[in-house]
């Protein structure tokens, strides 16, 4: 469900889903406001939203791997967050 939280930057239209077709408007299309699983843009849009959230909360992105975030805690220790697709460690 992570990919459902991405914000789309472009206009994407799709046909009305089966079972949700509006009678009398069968030829109308739906304009997507959020990404859907299966769209080519979904992983990228989710990552961009995740990245901005992490940076806003004081984490730095590794210059060597864009899926590694780190933050130094007040006691001098570090927090590392590793991202793999939509799972975190």
SERO-4910 file (N, C-alpha, C, O; in steps of 0.05 Angstrom, whole numbers):
BEGIN
 pado doro    nc1    nc2    nc3   cac1   cac2   cac3    cc1    cc2    cc3    oc1    oc2    oc3
  Unk    A     16    -24      0      0      0      0     17     25      0      6     47     -3
  Unk    A     43     22      3     61     46      4     58     63    -22     58     87    -20
  Unk    A     55     50    -44     54     64    -70     29     81    -72     27     98    -90
  Unk    A      9     76    -56    -16     91    -57    -13    119    -45    -32    135    -47
  Unk    A     10    125    -32     13    150    -19     30    171    -35     36    192    -25
  Unk    A     37    164    -59     52    183    -76     34    204    -88     11    198    -95
  Unk    A     45    227    -91     30    249   -104     38    250   -133     62    251   -140
  Unk    A     19    251   -151     25    251   -180     32    280   -189     20    299   -179
  Unk    A     51    282   -206     59    308   -217     47    314   -245     46    336   -254
  Unk    A     38    293   -258     27    296   -284     -2    287   -284    -11    273   -266
  Unk    A    -17    294   -305    -45    287   -307    -46    258   -319    -35    253   -340
  Unk    A    -60    241   -305    -63    213   -314    -93    207   -314   -106    210   -294
  Unk    A   -102    197   -336   -130    189   -340   -132    159   -342   -114    146   -354
  Unk    A   -153    148   -332   -158    119   -335   -188    114   -339   -204    131   -332
  Unk    A   -194     92   -351   -222     86   -355   -235     79   -328   -221     72   -309
  Unk    A   -261     81   -327   -275     76   -302   -271     46   -294   -274     29   -311
  Unk    A   -265     41   -269   -261     13   -261   -287     -3   -263   -309      7   -259
  Unk    A   -283    -28   -269   -306    -47   -271   -321    -47   -244   -309    -50   -223
  Unk    A   -347    -44   -246   -364    -43   -222   -369    -15   -211   -385    -11   -194
  Unk    A   -354      4   -222   -358     32   -213   -364     50   -237   -360     74   -235
  Unk    A   -374     39   -258   -381     55   -282   -407     70   -276   -427     59   -267
  Unk    A   -406     96   -281   -430    113   -277   -449    109   -300   -441    114   -323
  Unk    A   -474    101   -295   -493     97   -317   -497    123   -332   -501    144   -321
  Unk    A   -497    121   -359   -500    144   -376   -474    159   -382   -473    176   -399
  Unk    A   -452    151   -367   -426    164   -371   -405    143   -376   -382    146   -366
  Unk    A   -412    123   -390   -393    100   -394   -368    108   -409   -347     95   -405
  Unk    A   -369    129   -425   -345    137   -440   -328    157   -426   -307    166   -436
  Unk    A   -336    166   -402   -320    184   -386   -295    170   -375   -295    146   -373
  Unk    A   -276    186   -367   -251    176   -356   -247    187   -328   -259    207   -321
  Unk    A   -231    174   -312   -225    183   -285   -197    197   -286   -179    187   -299
  Unk    A   -195    219   -272   -170    233   -269   -158    225   -242   -171    230   -221
  Unk    A   -134    214   -242   -122    205   -217   -109    228   -202    -96    245   -214
  Unk    A   -114    229   -176   -101    249   -159    -78    237   -143    -60    252   -135
  Unk    A    -79    211   -139    -58    197   -124    -48    174   -142    -62    166   -160
  Unk    A    -25    164   -136    -14    142   -152    -28    116   -144    -39    113   -122
  Unk    A    -28     97   -162    -39     71   -158    -17     50   -161      2     55   -176
  Unk    A    -20     28   -148     -2      6   -152     -3     -3   -181    -25     -8   -192
  Unk    A     20     -6   -193     20    -14   -221     28      9   -240     36      3   -263
  Unk    A     25     33   -232     33     56   -249     64     57   -249     77     52   -229
  Unk    A     75     64   -272    104     66   -273    115     88   -255    138     86   -246
  Unk    A     99    108   -250    108    131   -234    107    125   -204    120    139   -188
  Unk    A     92    105   -195     86    100   -167    111     97   -149    112    110   -129
  Unk    A    130     80   -156    153     77   -139    169    103   -136    178    110   -114
  Unk    A    172    118   -157    187    143   -156    173    164   -139    185    178   -123
  Unk    A    147    166   -143    131    186   -129    131    179    -99    132    198    -82
  Unk    A    129    154    -92    130    146    -64    157    152    -52    159    163    -30
  Unk    A    178    146    -67    205    152    -56    209    182    -52    221    190    -32
  Unk    A    200    198    -70    203    227    -67    189    237    -42    199    254    -28
  Unk    A    165    227    -37    151    235    -13    165    225     13    167    239     32
  Unk    A    174    200     12    189    189     34    214    204     40    221    211     63
  Unk    A    229    211     19    254    225     21    250    253     34    264    261     52
  Unk    A    229    267     25    224    294     37    216    292     66    224    309     82
  Unk    A    202    271     73    194    266    101    219    262    118    221    274    140
  Unk    A    237    245    109    261    239    125    279    263    128    289    268    150
  Unk    A    282    279    107    299    303    108    286    323    127    300    337    142
  Unk    A    260    326    126    246    345    144    249    337    173    248    354    191
  Unk    A    254    311    179    257    301    206    286    298    214    292    283    233
  Unk    A    304    311    200    332    313    208    350    291    199    373    289    209
  Unk    A    341    274    181    358    253    171    373    263    146    363    279    131
  Unk    A    397    253    142    413    259    118    414    234    101    416    211    111
  Unk    A    412    238     75    414    216     56    443    210     50    459    229     47
  Unk    A    451    185     49    478    178     43    486    187     15    470    183     -3
  Unk    A    510    198     12    518    205    -15    526    181    -32    529    183    -56
  Unk    A    528    158    -19    537    133    -33    513    116    -41    515    100    -60
  Unk    A    492    117    -26    468    101    -31    443    116    -23    440    123      0
  Unk    A    426    122    -42    403    139    -36    382    125    -19    362    138    -12
  Unk    A    386    100    -13    367     86      4    377     82     33    366     67     48
  Unk    A    398     97     40    409     96     67    407    125     79    417    144     67
  Unk    A    394    127    102    391    152    116    404    150    143    404    128    155
  Unk    A    415    172    153    428    171    179    423    197    193    419    218    181
  Unk    A    424    195    220    420    219    237    436    215    262    437    193    273
  Unk    A    449    236    271    465    235    296    447    243    319    434    264    318
  Unk    A    447    226    340    430    231    364    446    248    383    471    249    381
  Unk    A    433    261    402    446    279    421    468    266    437    488    279    444
  Unk    A    466    240    443    486    226    459    511    218    442    529    205    452
  Unk    A    511    225    416    533    219    399    530    193    382    546    188    365
  Unk    A    509    178    388    505    153    372    490    161    347    481    184    343
  Unk    A    488    142    329    475    146    303    451    128    300    449    106    311
  Unk    A    432    139    284    409    123    275    413    119    245    417    138    230
  Unk    A    411     94    237    412     88    208    386     76    200    374     59    214
  Unk    A    375     85    177    351     73    166    358     64    138    368     79    121
  Unk    A    352     38    133    358     26    107    331     21     93    312     10    106
  Unk    A    328     29     69    303     27     54    307      8     31    326     10     15
  Unk    A    289    -11     29    289    -30      6    261    -31     -5    243    -42      8
  Unk    A    257    -20    -28    231    -17    -41    212     -2    -23    212     23    -22
  Unk    A    195    -16     -8    177     -3     11    179    -14     39    161    -12     55
  Unk    A    202    -27     45    207    -38     71    231    -23     83    249    -14     69
  Unk    A    230    -20    110    252     -5    123    263    -22    146    250    -38    158
  Unk    A    289    -18    151    303    -32    172    317    -11    189    330    -17    209
***
